[in-house]
Amino acid sequence: MVTTTQPSASPPPPPGKRRRLGRSRPLTSAQRTPGRSGPVTTTEEPEQHAAASVASGRPDPLTPAQAFDALYAFCAPALVRQAYLLTGRRELAREAVERAFQLAWQRWPEVARDRDPAGWVRAVAYDCALSPWHRFRPRYRSPEPPPADPADRELLHVLLTLPPSYRRTLVLYDGVGLDLPETAAETEASTPAAANRLTHARKVVAARVPELADPGRLHTRLLELASAERLSAARPPIVRTGCERRNVFWTRAAIAFTVTIVGATTLTLRTAPTRYEAPVAPAQAVHGVPPPVGLGPLSREDQELRAKLRQAETSGPERLAPEPG
């Protein structure tokens, strides 16, 4: 039975006093790409670019590659840590984040105009990390080495025992620092359902680790667990070039598949019969038929009968002969 009450635990600290695992910072109006109203995060290269633009006296908008690199540099490290809390696997966390940013680069006009590009990428990264198809991959069938610290190992084990939707809600609310409506929207659930999931997840964590019954302490421990592992993401140009190579590969594969289908169809039309031809039955041996016997010499009676027939008239009632019609 699903309850519709708000979480019964004490409210978390105010958003201004909570460290978050990664939120986007909007650029100024002079740093946004024309025609894109969505916020884009900053990094070192765009800051140098903006400084050079201000020094020259005229603002120069960021290119799509610079805006993507800025979003990646600001969000990717935090997203890798969050994905590690969701999966407990270091390589899978990096792979999910890189895949999410590759999809973002493929749909960059859509992502750049989104109200929250960081939230768009985070939702895709979480979906990739929690995909149930990973269980069928041979490399992810065996567990990875757990954290060295026993407390971190116990907390990670508790997180992984939660259902994926509860785990995602807990990480978003107590780890990232989203409020309840934002958490419900990102998990595609109603606000009462998200509150119920959060309450259940907190109860399970508090039952296994009693000192984490306080939401503030749980938030701190999630940050410490995510930061304890040495998790790093690839460089932004590597992700962009990998996405472009993937697109080229699939485009060529689609073209080759189409050409193969067209060639096979043409060959079939050229060689297929235009009328039905009954198949010839295979030959079979016939048994039980006596072999043909050659004619032997005639007896005296047969010779006399033959001579009599030759001497008889060919017409008359005594003999019938066929006439041509």
BAKERO-806770 format. One record per atom (N, C-alpha, C): y, x, z. Coordinates in pm, whole numbers, padded with zeros to 5 digits, always signed. Layout:
N
YXZ...
END
This chain:
325
-00119+00085+00000+00000+00000+00000+00123+00088+00000+00212+00070-00094+00330+00154-00108+00444+00091-00031+00505+00162+00060+00620+00113+00134+00746+00138+00055+00850+00067+00091+00979+00079+00021+01089+00125+00113+01053+00190+00223+01152+00237+00318+01197+00376+00281+01313+00414+00328+01366+00548+00308+01290+00646+00395+01294+00774+00368+01223+00871+00452+01266+00862+00596+01166+00859+00684+01195+00844+00827+01236+00974+00892+01215+01085+00823+01251+01213+00883+01401+01224+00892+01448+01318+00974+01592+01337+00990+01652+01382+00859+01776+01343+00832+01839+01375+00702+01856+01524+00687+01846+01573+00563+01863+01716+00539+02007+01756+00558+02034+01887+00567+02172+01933+00582+02255+01889+00464+02386+01882+00479+02473+01843+00368+02453+01934+00249+02475+01881+00126+02453+01964+00007+02534+02090+00006+02651+02088+00064+02734+02208+00063+02680+02319+00150+02590+02288+00243+02538+02389+00335+02394+02427+00305+02337+02373+00197+02197+02401+00164+02192+02501+00050+02113+02603+00069+02084+02693-00042+01988+02624-00135+02016+02629-00264+01932+02561-00360+01863+02663-00449+01749+02620-00500+01669+02708-00584+01722+02718-00725+01833+02658-00755+01891+02673-00889+01963+02548-00935+02094+02553-00949+02172+02444-01006+02268+02504-01108+02308+02427-01205+02393+02477-01313+02540+02473-01272+02617+02564-01328+02761+02567-01308+02829+02542-01441+02915+02439-01451+02976+02412-01580+03081+02516-01616+03095+02541-01745+03198+02630-01794+03330+02557-01801+03436+02632-01819+03567+02572-01839+03575+02513-01979+03679+02433-02002+03692+02369-02132+03713+02470-02242+03769+02584-02212+03792+02685-02315+03665+02757-02353+03559+02745-02270+03434+02818-02295+03327+02730-02355+03356+02603-02378+03256+02514-02432+03258+02517-02583+03142+02495-02640+03131+02491-02785+03192+02361-02836+03267+02363-02947+03328+02240-02998+03221+02137-03029+03249+02013-02989+03157+01903-03015+03047+01891-02913+03046+01977-02809+02943+01972-02706+03009+01945-02573+02976+01831-02516+03041+01792-02392+02960+01828-02269+02837+01870-02286+02752+01902-02171+02788+02033-02107+02764+02049-01977+02793+02175-01909+02694+02282-01947+02741+02404-01955+02658+02519-01986+02683+02625-01881+02579+02691-01835+02593+02788-01728+02643+02920-01782+02685+03006-01690+02746+03132-01727+02653+03247-01702+02678+03360-01766+02607+03484-01745+02702+03598-01778+02651+03721-01772+02741+03835-01789+02799+03841-01930+02716+03820-02033+02766+03834-02169+02872+03730-02201+02853+03597-02170+02961+03503-02194+03086+03533-02114+03074+03586-01989+03193+03620-01912+03272+03732-01981+03203+03834-02032+03272+03938-02105+03335+03882-02232+03263+03790-02296+03314+03729-02417+03441+03650-02387+03438+03572-02276+03555+03494-02240+03672+03585-02201+03642+03697-02129+03750+03789-02093+03815+03849-02216+03734+03886-02316+03791+03939-02439+03874+03835-02512+03830+03708-02505+03906+03602-02571+04040+03581-02504+04040+03582-02369+04167+03565-02298+04261+03682-02325+04204+03803-02330+04288+03920-02357+04349+03914-02497+04278+03856-02592+04331+03847-02728+04433+03736-02743+04444+03648-02643+04545+03544-02649+04497+03413-02707+04375+03403-02756+04325+03277-02811+04180+03259-02764+04146+03139-02715+04009+03115-02668+03912+03109-02786+03798+03173-02766+03695+03177-02870+03570+03109-02815+03524+03000-02875+03408+02928-02820+03282+03012-02827+03189+02979-02738+03061+03048-02736+02976+03005-02854+02900+03098-02905+02803+03065-03009+02682+02997-02945+02599+02925-03023+02480+02865-02962+02390+02966-02892+02373+03085-02950+02288+03186-02887+02347+03232-02754+02480+03250-02749+02542+03293-02623+02531+03184-02517+02550+03059-02556+02538+02950-02459+02394+02937-02409+02297+02952-02499+02157+02946-02456+02124+03062-02363+02170+03184-02396+02143+03298-02309+02205+03279-02172+02324+03216-02168+02388+03191-02039+02307+03093-01956+02261+02986-02018+02178+02889-01946+02048+02952-01899+01987+03033-01983+01860+03097-01947+01879+03196-01833+01982+03280-01842+02002+03382-01739+02031+03320-01603+02095+03205-01601+02129+03144-01473+02014+03063-01415+01936+02995-01500+01835+02901-01451+01693+02955-01449+01661+03048-01539+01521+03090-01553+01464+03152-01426+01531+03247-01359+01470+03305-01238+01437+03201-01131+01530+03106-01110+01504+03003-01009+01392+02910-01054+01387+02877-01183+01282+02788-01232+01144+02851-01220+01134+02981-01239+01005+03049-01222+00958+03037-01078+01047+03052-00983+01009+03039-00842+00968+02895-00810+01040+02798-00865+01004+02659-00841+00868+02626-00903+00844+02674-01024+00715+02650-01088+00602+02716-01010+00629+02827-00946+00526+02892-00863+00491+02804-00743+00591+02736-00683+00561+02644-00574+00477+02526-00622+00493+02487-00747+00418+02373-00800+00275+02409-00837+00255+02531-00885+00123+02568-00939+00049+02670-00855+00119+02755-00782+00054+02863-00709+00005+02975-00799+00049+02977-00925+00007+03079-01023+00132+03144-01081+00135+03275-01074+00253+03348-01120+00267+03344-01272+00158+03374-01342+00165+03378-01488+00191+03240-01545+00130+03138-01489+00152+03002-01537+00296+02959-01514+00356+03001-01402+00496+02967-01377+00587+03028-01482+00566+03157-01513+00648+03219-01618+00624+03153-01754+00500+03122-01785+00469+03061-01914+00533+02924-01927+00531+02844-01819+00590+02710-01824+00741+02717-01845+00807+02810-01778+00952+02822-01794+00988+02870-01934+00916+02968-01985+00945+03016-02120+00920+02907-02224+00813+02830-02204+00786+02721-02297+00896+02616-02292+00947+02586-02172+01055+02488-02160+01180+02535-02231+01214+02663-02217+01334+02713-02285+01311+02725-02435+01190+02749-02480+01164+02747-02623+01185+02608-02682+01141+02506-02610+01168+02370-02655+01317+02338-02651+01387+02392-02551+01531+02371-02544+01603+02437-02661+01557+02555-02702+01619+02622-02817+01589+02548-02947+01470+02490-02958+01439+02411-03076+01528+02287-03086+01563+02229-02971+01647+02109-02969+01784+02139-02909+01835+02255-02940+01957+02299-02873+02075+02204-02892+02101+02148-03010+02213+02052-03018+02199+01937-02920+02077+01887-02903+02055+01778-02808+02072+01827-02664+02020+01944-02633+02029+01995-02496+02173+02032-02462+02247+02090-02557+02384+02131-02530+02474+02012-02502+02443+01896-02561+02524+01776-02539+02476+01695-02418+02367+01738-02357+02317+01665-02241+02412+01681-02123+02413+01580-02036+02501+01585-01919+02461+01696-01823+02332+01727-01817+02281+01831-01727+02177+01914-01801+02217+02017-01877+02117+02098-01949+02016+02163-01857+02060+02207-01739+01966+02269-01645+01861+02168-01599+01902+02043-01576+01806+01942-01538+01708+01910-01650+01757+01913-01776+01669+01889-01891+01560+01995-01896+01600+02121-01884+01502+02230-01889+01410+02226-01768+01464+02192-01652+01380+02188-01531+01272+02081-01543+01308+01963-01597+01209+01857-01612+01098+01899-01708+01133+01966-01818+01032+02010-01914+00945+02119-01852+01006+02211-01778+00929+02318-01714+00831+02262-01612+00873+02162-01534+00783+02101-01437+00667+02031-01509+00697+01961-01619+00590+01894-01695+00489+01995-01748+00540+02106-01801+00448+02209-01852+00366+02271-01740+00427+02294-01625+00355+02358-01515+00247+02266-01457+00274+02136-01452+00180+02041-01391+00090+01973-01493+00086+02023-01616+00001+01963-01718-00146+01972-01676-00221+01862-01684-00363+01868-01643-00450+01945-01740-00399+01979-01859-00481+02049-01958-00503+02195-01921-00427+02248-01825-00446+02388-01788-00584+02414-01725-00644+02309-01671-00774+02330-01605-00883+02365-01705-00862+02335-01833-00962+02365-01935-00943+02503-01997-00840+02574-01960-00815+02708-02013-00893+02810-01932-00968+02896-01997-01052+02991-01921-00974+03081-01828-00852+03120-01867-00777+03214-01784-00727+03152-01655-00725+03019-01646-00673+02952-01527-00782+02882-01448-00907+02913-01476-01016+02851-01400-01040+02922-01267-01013+03052-01263-01032+03127-01139-00900+03134-01064-00901+03125-00931-00776+03128-00854-00713+03267-00854-00580+03268-00837-00507+03394-00828-00505+03443-00683-00476+03571-00662-00465+03621-00525-00355+03548-00449-00382+03503-00328-00280+03429-00252-00173+03524-00199-00064+03471-00144+00038+03557-00084-00018+03641+00030+00045+03754+00052-00003+03845+00156+00022+03791+00296+00136+03724+00318+00169+03674+00450+00084+03551+00483+00020+03546+00599-00064+03429+00633+00015+03299+00637+00140+03303+00687+00220+03180+00693+00251+03129+00553+00287+03221+00462+00313+03181+00324+00185+03129+00258+00074+03192+00289-00052+03148+00230-00089+03007+00279-00064+02979+00406-00095+02846+00459-00004+02740+00398+00125+02770+00386+00219+02673+00329+00186+02646+00182+00155+02749+00107+00122+02730-00034-00006+02648-00049-00102+02672+00038-00226+02594+00033-00199+02447+00062-00111+02419+00157-00076+02280+00189-00006+02215+00070+00083+02287+00006+00153+02231-00110+00056+02198-00223-00040+02285-00246-00133+02264-00356-00233+02152-00328-00250+02115-00201-00337+02002-00170-00269+01867-00194-00137+01866-00206-00066+01742-00232-00088+01697-00376-00083+01567-00403-00087+01521-00543+00032+01577-00620+00018+01597-00751+00129+01658-00828+00261+01585-00815+00258+01452-00815+00385+01378-00806+00450+01397-00669+00371+01400-00562+00425+01423-00428+00477+01566-00416+00402+01660-00470+00446+01800-00466+00578+01818-00541+00589+01756-00656+00712+01767-00735+00831+01705-00662+00809+01592-00600+00917+01527-00525+00962+01613-00408+00866+01673-00337+00901+01757-00223+00979+01881-00266+00937+01944-00375+01007+02064-00422+01148+02030-00468+01163+01917-00539+01295+01879-00587+01390+01845-00473+01340+01773-00373+01429+01726-00266+01452+01834-00160+01345+01893-00110+01359+01990-00001+01371+02133-00052+01337+02159-00178+01350+02295-00231+01473+02313-00316+01485+02232-00421+01600+02243-00510+01726+02188-00445+01712+02081-00368+01827+02024-00301+01884+01902-00368+01809+01835-00455+01858+01713-00517+01859+01600-00415+01946+01501-00438+01942+01384-00352+01833+01289-00399+01813+01182-00326+01700+01094-00353+01711+01024-00489+01828+00968-00528+01834+00906-00662+01808+01006-00776+01860+01127-00764+01835+01228-00868+01686+01266-00872+01626+01278-00754+01483+01309-00750+01401+01198-00813+01436+01074-00783+01364+00961-00842+01381+00957-00993+01502+00985-01041+01525+00983-01186+01447+01093-01256+01442+01212-01197+01373+01323-01262+01222+01307-01258+01170+01241-01155+01026+01217-01148+00986+01086-01214+01082+01016-01275+01057+00890-01345+00992+00788-01252+01051+00771-01135+01003+00676-01036+01122+00602-00979+01095+00492-00912+01202+00420-00844+01241+00494-00716+01358+00462-00666+01404+00529-00545+01314+00500-00425+01267+00375-00403+01173+00354-00293+01042+00431-00311+00993+00440-00435+00869+00515-00457+00889+00663-00429+01003+00718-00473+01030+00859-00444+01043+00882-00294+01107+00788-00222+01118+00802-00076+00981+00798-00010+00893+00710-00059+00759+00703-00002+00681+00832-00026+00693+00887-00147+00625+01013-00177+00677+01125-00089+00809+01130-00072+00868+01235+00012+00822+01223+00156+00819+01100+00208+00775+01080+00346+00630+01121+00365+00544+01082+00270+00403+01118+00280+00384+01269+00271+00456+01334+00179+00442+01479+00164+00487+01551+00291+00597+01506+00351+00645+01569+00474+00545+01550+00588+00482+01434+00594+00384+01412+00700+00263+01503+00685+00219+01522+00561+00105+01610+00539+00140+01754+00576+00258+01799+00536+00300+01937+00569+00316+01953+00719+00376+01852+00785+00396+01862+00931+00263+01858+01005+00164+01785+00952+00034+01780+01019-00040+01913+01009-00024+01984+00896-00091+02112+00879-00012+02227+00938+00120+02220+00925+00208+02324+00980+00311+02256+01069+00285+02238+01198+00374+02158+01285+00516+02211+01292+00536+02342+01281+00673+02394+01294+00761+02357+01175+00703+02300+01069+00781+02259+00952+00809+02110+00952+00800+02046+01067+00833+01903+01075+00981+01880+01054+01064+01978+01086+01208+01966+01064+01238+01991+00916+01308+01898+00846+01338+01919+00704+01419+02045+00676+01510+02080+00767+01587+02201+00746+01499+02325+00750+01405+02329+00843+01313+02443+00851+01221+02445+00729+01179+02328+00683+01094+02321+00563+01169+02372+00442+01296+02338+00432+01376+02386+00320+01386+02539+00322+01407+02595+00439+01417+02741+00450+01285+02809+00416+01173+02752+00462+01044+02813+00434+01007+02804+00286+01047+02695+00220+01024+02688+00076+01102+02795+00001+01225+02819+00044+01303+02926-00018+01239+03063+00006+01192+03086+00128+01130+03214+00159+00999+03233+00082+00919+03127+00071+00794+03138-00003+00819+03164-00151+00919+03098-00207+00949+03118-00349+01006+03256-00375+01078+03311-00278+01140+03442-00297+01049+03558-00257+00937+03529-00190+00850+03638-00143+00777+03705-00258+00741+03630-00361+00669+03687-00474+00767+03749-00574+00721+03855-00636+00802+03921-00739+00780+03851-00872+00862+03752-00897+00851+03671-01018+00972+03698-01106+00949+03730-01229+01057+03759-01323+01031+03688-01453+01138+03657-01523+01129+03591-01654+01165+03690-01763+01124+03660-01883+01153+03746-01997+01302+03740-02030+01346+03833-02112+01486+03836-02154+01514+03720-02249+01637+03668-02248+01669+03555-02337+01643+03582-02484+01679+03699-02540+01650+03719-02683+01501+03713-02715+01416+03758-02620+01272+03752-02644+01225+03608-02654+01280+03521-02570+01242+03380-02574+01290+03316-02704+01412+03348-02744+01465+03289-02868+01386+03337-02989+01359+03467-02999+01284+03518-03113+01140+03468-03112+01081+03455-02992+00947+03399-02984+00943+03255-03032+01046+03178-02997+01054+03040-03044+01070+03035-03195+01153+03124-03250+01173+03125-03395+01046+03168-03467+00975+03267-03413+00848+03307-03475+00746+03194-03469+00743+03122-03358+00652+03009-03347+00685+02902-03451+00814+02876-03469+00853+02776-03569+00815+02820-03710+00836+02949-03739+00798+03000-03872+00647+02989-03893+00571+03023-03789+00425+03017-03800+00378+02875-03828+00427+02779-03750+00382+02641-03769+00432+02583-03899+00551+02627-03944+00599+02579-04074+00509+02630-04185+00475+02758-04181+00385+02812-04283+00246+02748-04274+00200+02724-04153+00069+02660-04139+00071+02518-04196+00181+02446-04174+00191+02311-04230+00196+02314-04382+00269+02412-04438+00276+02424-04584+00139+02459-04640+00069+02554-04577-00063+02592-04626-00161+02475-04616-00153+02399-04507-00242+02284-04493-00212+02179-04599-00084+02157-04627-00047+02058-04730-00095+02102-04868-00076+02231-04899-00122+02282-05029-00274+02269-05040-00347+02296-04931-00492+02283-04933-00535+02139-04959-00469+02046-04894-00502+01905-04913-00472+01862-05057-00357+01905-05111-00322+01868-05248-00422+01928-05347-00460+02055-05326-00556+02119-05415-00692+02053-05409-00738+02019-05289-00868+01953-05276-00866+01815-05341-00754+01744-05327-00744+01611-05389-00744+01622-05541-00670+01721-05594-00667+01740-05740-00805+01778-05793-00874+01868-05726-01008+01907-05769-01104+01790-05765-01093+01706-05666-01180+01589-05656-01154+01491-05771-01026+01470-05802-00994+01379-05912-01042+01433-06046-01041+01563-06063-01084+01623-06191-01234+01625-06208-01306+01641-06101-01452+01657-06111-01530+01532-06073-01468+01433-06015-01542+01314-05973-01583+01231-06095-01702+01171-06098-01744+01086-06212-01662+00959-06219-01644+00911-06346-01565+00790-06367-01650+00665-06372-01780+00676-06376-01870+00560-06376-01990+00592-06288-02060+00485-06255-02175+00502-06166-02296+00544-06248-02363+00646-06202-02486+00694-06265-02597+00688-06162-02698+00607-06199-02810+00592-06106-02883+00725-06090-02918+00760-05975-02989+00886-05955-03131+00881-06012-03176+00991-06066-03310+01003-06121-03409+01025-06007-03512+00941-06007-03611+00953-05900-03689+01083-05916-03720+01147-05812-03797+01272-05822-03939+01247-05873-03994+01343-05942-04130+01331-05998-04233+01332-05887-04337+01250-05908-04445+01240-05810-04580+01250-05882-04675+01311-05821-04810+01324-05878-04886+01193-05862-04956+01150-05970-05035+01026-05970-05182+01065-05957-05248+01007-05862-05388+01038-05835-05477+00917-05866-05606+00941-05899-05703+00834-05923-05717+00791-06067-05646+00849-06164-05657+00813-06306-05757+00907-06372-05858+00854-06443-05957+00943-06507-05894+01019-06622-05939+01138-06646-05883+01215-06757-05920+01154-06892-05834+01169-06993-05865+01114-07126-05988+01185-07187-06075+01104-07257-06199+01155-07317-06184+01157-07470-06217+01266-07532-06208+01276-07678-06318+01195-07750-06295+01154-07878-06392+01076-07955-06508+01166-07999-06628+01117-07980-06746+01191-08023-06797+01143-08161-06909+01190-08205-06965+01144-08333-07007+00997-08327-06992+00922-08440-07027+00782-08445-07179+00767-08457-07225+00664-08397-07367+00633-08409-07394+00565-08543-07524+00543-08573-07559+00479-08701-07501+00338-08706-07508+00262-08602-07455+00127-08602-07304+00130-08629-07231+00225-08565-07087+00233-08586-07054+00271-08729-07134+00359-08788-07109+00398-08926-07133+00280-09020-07239+00202-09000-07265+00087-09083-07156-00018-09069-07106-00038-08949-06998-00133-08928-06871-00088-08997-06841+00040-08992-06721+00090-09059-06731+00073-09210-06849+00103-09268-06866+00088-09412-06855-00057-09452-06912-00148-09373-06901-00289-09401-06758-00337-09398-06680-00292-09306-06540-00332-09297-06458-00280-09414-06490-00162-09461-06416-00106-09574-06450-00178-09704-06571-00225-09720-06612-00292-09842-06568-00438-09844-06537-00495-09737-06498-00636-09732-06361-00655-09792-06338-00781-09839-06208-00812-09897-06101-00808-09788-05979-00776-09833-05869-00766-09738-05799-00898-09715-05834-01001-09795-05773-01133-09777-05881-01238-09776-05849-01352-09727-05946-01459-09719-05974-01496-09576-06049-01597-09559-06076-01641-09421-06159-01543-09341-06231-01455-09416-06314-01362-09340-06231-01256-09266-06110-01227-09312-06032-01119-09250-05885-01155-09249-05821-01123-09145-05677-01149-09132-05601-01017-09138-05499-01019-09218-05416-00899-09231-05270-00937-09210-05192-00855-09142-05049-00887-09120-04972-00876-09250-04881-00964-09269-04793-00963-09386-04651-00927-09339-04583-00851-09424-04443-00818-09386-04356-00941-09386-04273-00961-09284-04190-01079-09272-04059-01067-09345
END
